[in-house]
Amino acid sequence: MSEMKGELRAFESWWKVTPYKGKKRSSLTLSEYLRVLGHYVEEHPEGEYTLASCREWVAAEMDRAPSAGRWAARALKAFDKWQAGEYDEPEVLAKLEVPADPTPTKIPMAKPEEVAKMVAACGGEWVGLRDAAMIHCLRSTGMRVGELQRMVMEDIDLETGVVTIPKTKNGQVRKSRLDPHAMQALRKYRRGMGVAEYPHVWESALGGQMRPHSIQKRFTARAVAAGVPHVTPHSFRRGFAMQFFRGGGAQTYLMTLCGWNSNEMPGRYLKAVAEDESLAMHERIFG
């Protein structure tokens, strides 16, 4: 983390003295870029800086608010382009796109049948049991990848399935719940570990707690094996929100479960569901 913080200071110095198209660069843009990049560093304490980790973080920011997602992508790409020029290296984030404002009818989400295919692709070995448990945890809670990665056993009530998420994006503790399928998958995985006293939940095949980028890689591998390569970890959060609304859940309750302070993103999901349901209702009434 300290290395990237140092890079940010160098990026700031370069920005202030290097004109763009003959004009001084905007200090307001720099301030926003540094704020955003600072959040990225805080949420990636082990220094992950890959295309996959940045895409997932941009998706998470986009989920919080579309403007936040676009600022995140722009800040990361600006920093990456400076770093590539500074060290004469290829851009790590050349394929990172600045997201457009998503339309409610085109929200990418993990569908139940796609989740089932991914779970089936995990197999019965210990690593497969672990990956299946992670998939079920995201599916049934809507938590973010960083929140999943930081889970420790004391956060989980194995009797009720209630999960306490102490460290969240908005800094507030919240609770969610593992459904019976997720609890069963978690128990099978923990039994397969053979050692139950690990404080963290997700054990790497090489030993020690899994890192966020490792979890992303496992999800990518399972999605490709299942024939649904477009499904990402964050797709599960969107799928959770859509399923919650389709089941009759209230927006206030969803905001509590997902840790949203703004109505913006849950409002988008609700509108998308309303469009689908209104057409179905029209067909039932008018034929």
C-alpha positions as a Markdown table, in Angstrom:
| # | Residue | x | y | z |
|---|---|---|---|---|
| 1 | Met | 0.0 | 0.0 | 0.0 |
| 2 | Ser | 2.8 | 2.4 | 0.9 |
| 3 | Glu | 4.3 | 1.9 | -2.5 |
| 4 | Met | 1.1 | 3.0 | -4.3 |
| 5 | Lys | 0.7 | 5.9 | -2.0 |
| 6 | Gly | 4.1 | 7.1 | -3.0 |
| 7 | Glu | 3.2 | 6.7 | -6.6 |
| 8 | Leu | 0.1 | 8.8 | -6.0 |
| 9 | Arg | 2.3 | 11.6 | -4.7 |
| 10 | Ala | 4.5 | 11.5 | -7.8 |
| 11 | Phe | 1.3 | 11.5 | -10.0 |
| 12 | Glu | 0.1 | 14.5 | -8.2 |
| 13 | Ser | 3.4 | 16.4 | -8.7 |
| 14 | Trp | 3.4 | 15.5 | -12.4 |
| 15 | Trp | -0.2 | 16.6 | -12.9 |
| 16 | Lys | 0.5 | 20.0 | -11.4 |
| 17 | Val | 3.5 | 20.8 | -13.6 |
| 18 | Thr | 2.5 | 19.1 | -16.9 |
| 19 | Pro | 0.1 | 21.0 | -19.1 |
| 20 | Tyr | -2.6 | 19.4 | -21.3 |
| 21 | Lys | -3.0 | 20.7 | -24.8 |
| 22 | Gly | -1.1 | 23.8 | -23.8 |
| 23 | Lys | -3.3 | 24.5 | -20.8 |
| 24 | Lys | -2.9 | 24.0 | -17.1 |
| 25 | Arg | -4.6 | 20.8 | -15.9 |
| 26 | Ser | -7.6 | 21.2 | -13.7 |
| 27 | Ser | -6.9 | 21.2 | -9.9 |
| 28 | Leu | -10.5 | 20.1 | -9.3 |
| 29 | Thr | -10.1 | 17.0 | -11.4 |
| 30 | Leu | -6.8 | 16.2 | -9.7 |
| 31 | Ser | -8.5 | 16.5 | -6.3 |
| 32 | Glu | -11.3 | 14.2 | -7.3 |
| 33 | Tyr | -8.8 | 11.7 | -8.9 |
| 34 | Leu | -6.7 | 11.6 | -5.7 |
| 35 | Arg | -9.8 | 11.1 | -3.5 |
| 36 | Val | -11.0 | 8.2 | -5.7 |
| 37 | Leu | -7.5 | 6.6 | -5.9 |
| 38 | Gly | -7.1 | 7.0 | -2.2 |
| 39 | His | -10.2 | 4.9 | -1.7 |
| 40 | Tyr | -8.9 | 2.3 | -4.0 |
| 41 | Val | -5.7 | 2.0 | -2.0 |
| 42 | Glu | -7.6 | 1.8 | 1.2 |
| 43 | Glu | -9.8 | -1.0 | -0.1 |
| 44 | His | -6.8 | -3.0 | -1.5 |
| 45 | Pro | -4.4 | -3.1 | 1.4 |
| 46 | Glu | -2.4 | -5.9 | -0.1 |
| 47 | Gly | -1.6 | -3.7 | -3.2 |
| 48 | Glu | -3.7 | -5.5 | -5.8 |
| 49 | Tyr | -3.5 | -3.5 | -9.0 |
| 50 | Thr | -4.7 | -5.6 | -12.0 |
| 51 | Leu | -7.2 | -5.2 | -14.7 |
| 52 | Ala | -9.5 | -7.7 | -13.0 |
| 53 | Ser | -9.3 | -6.0 | -9.6 |
| 54 | Cys | -9.9 | -2.6 | -11.1 |
| 55 | Arg | -12.8 | -3.8 | -13.1 |
| 56 | Glu | -14.4 | -5.3 | -10.1 |
| 57 | Trp | -13.9 | -2.1 | -8.1 |
| 58 | Val | -15.3 | 0.1 | -10.8 |
| 59 | Ala | -18.3 | -2.2 | -10.9 |
| 60 | Ala | -18.7 | -1.8 | -7.2 |
| 61 | Glu | -18.5 | 2.0 | -7.4 |
| 62 | Met | -20.9 | 2.0 | -10.3 |
| 63 | Asp | -23.3 | 0.0 | -8.1 |
| 64 | Arg | -23.0 | 2.6 | -5.4 |
| 65 | Ala | -23.7 | 5.4 | -7.9 |
| 66 | Pro | -23.1 | 5.7 | -11.7 |
| 67 | Ser | -21.2 | 8.9 | -11.3 |
| 68 | Ala | -18.9 | 7.2 | -8.7 |
| 69 | Gly | -18.2 | 4.4 | -11.2 |
| 70 | Arg | -17.3 | 6.7 | -14.0 |
| 71 | Trp | -15.0 | 8.8 | -11.8 |
| 72 | Ala | -13.4 | 5.6 | -10.6 |
| 73 | Ala | -12.6 | 4.4 | -14.1 |
| 74 | Arg | -11.3 | 7.8 | -15.2 |
| 75 | Ala | -9.1 | 8.2 | -12.2 |
| 76 | Leu | -7.6 | 4.7 | -12.6 |
| 77 | Lys | -7.0 | 5.1 | -16.3 |
| 78 | Ala | -5.4 | 8.5 | -15.8 |
| 79 | Phe | -3.1 | 7.1 | -13.1 |
| 80 | Asp | -2.3 | 4.0 | -15.2 |
| 81 | Lys | -1.5 | 6.1 | -18.3 |
| 82 | Trp | 0.9 | 8.3 | -16.3 |
| 83 | Gln | 2.6 | 5.3 | -14.7 |
| 84 | Ala | 3.0 | 3.6 | -18.1 |
| 85 | Gly | 4.7 | 6.7 | -19.5 |
| 86 | Glu | 6.8 | 7.3 | -16.4 |
| 87 | Tyr | 8.3 | 3.8 | -16.5 |
| 88 | Asp | 8.0 | 3.1 | -20.3 |
| 89 | Glu | 5.8 | 0.1 | -19.7 |
| 90 | Pro | 2.5 | -1.1 | -21.3 |
| 91 | Glu | -0.7 | 0.2 | -19.7 |
| 92 | Val | -2.2 | -2.3 | -17.3 |
| 93 | Leu | -5.7 | -0.8 | -17.7 |
| 94 | Ala | -5.7 | -0.3 | -21.4 |
| 95 | Lys | -8.9 | -2.4 | -21.7 |
| 96 | Leu | -10.6 | -0.8 | -18.7 |
| 97 | Glu | -13.6 | 1.0 | -20.1 |
| 98 | Val | -15.3 | 4.1 | -18.6 |
| 99 | Pro | -18.8 | 2.7 | -18.0 |
| 100 | Ala | -21.8 | 4.4 | -19.5 |
| 101 | Asp | -24.9 | 5.3 | -17.4 |
| 102 | Pro | -26.6 | 1.9 | -17.4 |
| 103 | Thr | -30.2 | 1.7 | -18.5 |
| 104 | Pro | -32.5 | -0.1 | -16.1 |
| 105 | Thr | -33.5 | -2.8 | -18.6 |
| 106 | Lys | -29.9 | -3.8 | -19.3 |
| 107 | Ile | -28.6 | -4.4 | -15.8 |
| 108 | Pro | -26.1 | -7.4 | -16.0 |
| 109 | Met | -27.0 | -9.8 | -13.2 |
| 110 | Ala | -26.3 | -13.4 | -12.3 |
| 111 | Lys | -29.4 | -15.4 | -13.1 |
| 112 | Pro | -30.4 | -18.4 | -11.0 |
| 113 | Glu | -29.7 | -20.9 | -13.8 |
| 114 | Glu | -26.3 | -19.4 | -14.3 |
| 115 | Val | -25.5 | -19.6 | -10.6 |
| 116 | Ala | -26.6 | -23.3 | -10.7 |
| 117 | Lys | -24.2 | -24.0 | -13.6 |
| 118 | Met | -21.3 | -22.4 | -11.8 |
| 119 | Val | -22.0 | -24.4 | -8.6 |
| 120 | Ala | -22.2 | -27.6 | -10.7 |
| 121 | Ala | -18.9 | -26.7 | -12.3 |
| 122 | Cys | -17.1 | -26.6 | -8.9 |
| 123 | Gly | -17.0 | -30.4 | -8.4 |
| 124 | Gly | -16.6 | -32.2 | -5.1 |
| 125 | Glu | -12.9 | -31.7 | -4.2 |
| 126 | Trp | -12.0 | -29.3 | -1.3 |
| 127 | Val | -11.2 | -26.3 | -3.6 |
| 128 | Gly | -14.5 | -26.9 | -5.4 |
| 129 | Leu | -16.4 | -27.0 | -2.1 |
| 130 | Arg | -14.8 | -23.7 | -1.2 |
| 131 | Asp | -15.7 | -22.1 | -4.5 |
| 132 | Ala | -19.3 | -23.4 | -4.3 |
| 133 | Ala | -19.6 | -21.9 | -0.8 |
| 134 | Met | -18.3 | -18.5 | -2.0 |
| 135 | Ile | -20.8 | -18.5 | -4.8 |
| 136 | His | -23.7 | -19.4 | -2.5 |
| 137 | Cys | -22.5 | -16.7 | 0.0 |
| 138 | Leu | -22.6 | -14.0 | -2.7 |
| 139 | Arg | -25.9 | -15.2 | -4.1 |
| 140 | Ser | -27.7 | -15.2 | -0.8 |
| 141 | Thr | -26.3 | -12.0 | 0.8 |
| 142 | Gly | -25.5 | -9.6 | -2.0 |
| 143 | Met | -22.2 | -8.6 | -0.3 |
| 144 | Arg | -19.3 | -7.2 | -2.1 |
| 145 | Val | -16.2 | -9.2 | -3.0 |
| 146 | Gly | -14.0 | -7.3 | -0.4 |
| 147 | Glu | -16.6 | -8.0 | 2.3 |
| 148 | Leu | -16.7 | -11.7 | 1.3 |
| 149 | Gln | -12.9 | -11.9 | 1.4 |
| 150 | Arg | -12.7 | -10.3 | 4.9 |
| 151 | Met | -15.2 | -12.7 | 6.5 |
| 152 | Val | -14.0 | -14.4 | 9.6 |
| 153 | Met | -15.8 | -17.3 | 11.4 |
| 154 | Glu | -16.8 | -15.1 | 14.4 |
| 155 | Asp | -18.8 | -13.0 | 12.0 |
| 156 | Ile | -21.1 | -15.9 | 11.2 |
| 157 | Asp | -23.9 | -17.3 | 13.5 |
| 158 | Leu | -23.9 | -20.9 | 12.4 |
| 159 | Glu | -27.3 | -21.5 | 14.1 |
| 160 | Thr | -29.2 | -18.7 | 12.4 |
| 161 | Gly | -27.1 | -18.0 | 9.4 |
| 162 | Val | -26.8 | -14.3 | 10.2 |
| 163 | Val | -23.6 | -12.7 | 9.0 |
| 164 | Thr | -22.2 | -9.5 | 10.5 |
| 165 | Ile | -20.2 | -7.4 | 8.1 |
| 166 | Pro | -18.1 | -5.1 | 10.2 |
| 167 | Lys | -16.1 | -3.3 | 7.5 |
| 168 | Thr | -18.2 | -1.9 | 4.7 |
| 169 | Lys | -17.8 | 0.7 | 2.0 |
| 170 | Asn | -19.9 | 3.3 | 3.9 |
| 171 | Gly | -18.1 | 2.5 | 7.2 |
| 172 | Gln | -21.3 | 1.2 | 8.8 |
| 173 | Val | -21.7 | -2.3 | 10.3 |
| 174 | Arg | -24.5 | -4.2 | 8.7 |
| 175 | Lys | -26.0 | -7.7 | 8.8 |
| 176 | Ser | -27.2 | -10.1 | 6.2 |
| 177 | Arg | -28.2 | -13.8 | 6.2 |
| 178 | Leu | -27.0 | -17.0 | 4.6 |
| 179 | Asp | -29.9 | -19.0 | 3.3 |
| 180 | Pro | -30.1 | -22.8 | 4.0 |
| 181 | His | -28.3 | -23.7 | 0.8 |
| 182 | Ala | -25.5 | -21.3 | 1.6 |
| 183 | Met | -25.2 | -22.6 | 5.1 |
| 184 | Gln | -25.1 | -26.2 | 3.8 |
| 185 | Ala | -22.4 | -25.3 | 1.3 |
| 186 | Leu | -20.3 | -23.5 | 4.0 |
| 187 | Arg | -20.5 | -26.5 | 6.4 |
| 188 | Lys | -19.4 | -28.9 | 3.6 |
| 189 | Tyr | -16.5 | -26.7 | 2.8 |
| 190 | Arg | -15.4 | -26.3 | 6.5 |
| 191 | Arg | -15.7 | -30.1 | 7.0 |
| 192 | Gly | -13.5 | -30.6 | 3.9 |
| 193 | Met | -10.8 | -28.3 | 5.3 |
| 194 | Gly | -10.2 | -30.7 | 8.1 |
| 195 | Val | -9.0 | -27.9 | 10.4 |
| 196 | Ala | -11.8 | -25.8 | 11.8 |
| 197 | Glu | -9.8 | -23.3 | 13.9 |
| 198 | Tyr | -8.8 | -21.0 | 11.0 |
| 199 | Pro | -10.1 | -17.5 | 12.0 |
| 200 | His | -10.7 | -16.5 | 8.4 |
| 201 | Val | -13.3 | -18.2 | 6.3 |
| 202 | Trp | -11.7 | -18.6 | 2.8 |
| 203 | Glu | -8.5 | -20.5 | 2.8 |
| 204 | Ser | -6.1 | -20.4 | -0.1 |
| 205 | Ala | -5.0 | -23.7 | -1.7 |
| 206 | Leu | -1.4 | -22.5 | -0.9 |
| 207 | Gly | -2.3 | -21.7 | 2.7 |
| 208 | Gly | -3.5 | -18.5 | 4.3 |
| 209 | Gln | -6.4 | -16.2 | 3.7 |
| 210 | Met | -7.5 | -15.7 | 0.1 |
| 211 | Arg | -6.9 | -12.3 | -1.4 |
| 212 | Pro | -9.5 | -10.4 | -3.3 |
| 213 | His | -7.9 | -10.9 | -6.7 |
| 214 | Ser | -7.6 | -14.7 | -6.0 |
| 215 | Ile | -11.4 | -14.8 | -5.3 |
| 216 | Gln | -12.0 | -12.9 | -8.6 |
| 217 | Lys | -9.8 | -15.4 | -10.5 |
| 218 | Arg | -11.7 | -18.4 | -9.0 |
| 219 | Phe | -15.0 | -16.9 | -10.0 |
| 220 | Thr | -13.8 | -16.2 | -13.5 |
| 221 | Ala | -12.5 | -19.8 | -13.8 |
| 222 | Arg | -15.8 | -21.2 | -12.6 |
| 223 | Ala | -17.9 | -19.0 | -14.8 |
| 224 | Val | -15.8 | -19.9 | -17.9 |
| 225 | Ala | -16.1 | -23.6 | -17.0 |
| 226 | Ala | -19.9 | -23.3 | -16.6 |
| 227 | Gly | -20.2 | -21.6 | -20.0 |
| 228 | Val | -21.3 | -18.2 | -18.5 |
| 229 | Pro | -18.1 | -16.2 | -18.8 |
| 230 | His | -20.0 | -12.9 | -18.6 |
| 231 | Val | -20.9 | -13.5 | -14.9 |
| 232 | Thr | -18.7 | -11.7 | -12.5 |
| 233 | Pro | -18.7 | -11.6 | -8.7 |
| 234 | His | -20.5 | -8.3 | -8.7 |
| 235 | Ser | -23.2 | -9.8 | -11.0 |
| 236 | Phe | -24.4 | -11.7 | -7.8 |
| 237 | Arg | -25.0 | -8.4 | -6.0 |
| 238 | Arg | -27.2 | -7.2 | -8.8 |
| 239 | Gly | -29.0 | -10.5 | -9.0 |
| 240 | Phe | -29.6 | -10.4 | -5.3 |
| 241 | Ala | -31.2 | -7.0 | -5.6 |
| 242 | Met | -33.4 | -8.0 | -8.5 |
| 243 | Gln | -34.5 | -11.2 | -6.8 |
| 244 | Phe | -35.3 | -9.4 | -3.6 |
| 245 | Phe | -37.6 | -6.9 | -5.4 |
| 246 | Arg | -39.2 | -9.7 | -7.4 |
| 247 | Gly | -40.0 | -11.5 | -4.1 |
| 248 | Gly | -41.8 | -8.4 | -2.8 |
| 249 | Gly | -39.0 | -7.0 | -0.7 |
| 250 | Ala | -39.2 | -3.3 | 0.2 |
| 251 | Gln | -36.5 | -0.9 | -1.0 |
| 252 | Thr | -35.7 | 0.3 | 2.5 |
| 253 | Tyr | -34.9 | -3.2 | 3.6 |
| 254 | Leu | -32.8 | -3.9 | 0.5 |
| 255 | Met | -30.8 | -0.7 | 1.3 |
| 256 | Thr | -30.2 | -2.0 | 4.8 |
| 257 | Leu | -29.1 | -5.5 | 3.5 |
| 258 | Cys | -26.8 | -4.1 | 0.8 |
| 259 | Gly | -25.4 | -1.1 | 2.7 |
| 260 | Trp | -26.7 | 1.6 | 0.4 |
| 261 | Asn | -27.2 | 5.1 | 1.7 |
| 262 | Ser | -28.6 | 6.5 | -1.5 |
| 263 | Asn | -31.8 | 5.5 | -3.3 |
| 264 | Glu | -30.1 | 5.8 | -6.7 |
| 265 | Met | -29.0 | 2.3 | -7.4 |
| 266 | Pro | -31.8 | 0.3 | -5.7 |
| 267 | Gly | -34.1 | 2.7 | -7.5 |
| 268 | Arg | -32.7 | 1.5 | -10.8 |
| 269 | Tyr | -33.2 | -2.1 | -9.9 |
| 270 | Leu | -36.7 | -1.5 | -8.8 |
| 271 | Lys | -37.5 | 0.3 | -12.0 |
| 272 | Ala | -36.1 | -2.6 | -14.1 |
| 273 | Val | -38.2 | -5.1 | -12.1 |
| 274 | Ala | -41.3 | -2.9 | -12.5 |
| 275 | Glu | -40.8 | -2.8 | -16.2 |
| 276 | Asp | -40.7 | -6.6 | -16.4 |
| 277 | Glu | -43.5 | -7.1 | -14.0 |
| 278 | Ser | -45.8 | -4.5 | -15.6 |
| 279 | Leu | -45.6 | -6.3 | -19.0 |
| 280 | Ala | -46.4 | -9.6 | -17.4 |
| 281 | Met | -49.3 | -8.0 | -15.5 |
| 282 | His | -50.6 | -6.4 | -18.7 |
| 283 | Glu | -50.6 | -9.9 | -20.4 |
| 284 | Arg | -52.5 | -11.4 | -17.5 |
| 285 | Ile | -55.1 | -8.7 | -17.5 |
| 286 | Phe | -55.5 | -8.1 | -21.3 |
| 287 | Gly | -54.3 | -11.4 | -22.6 |
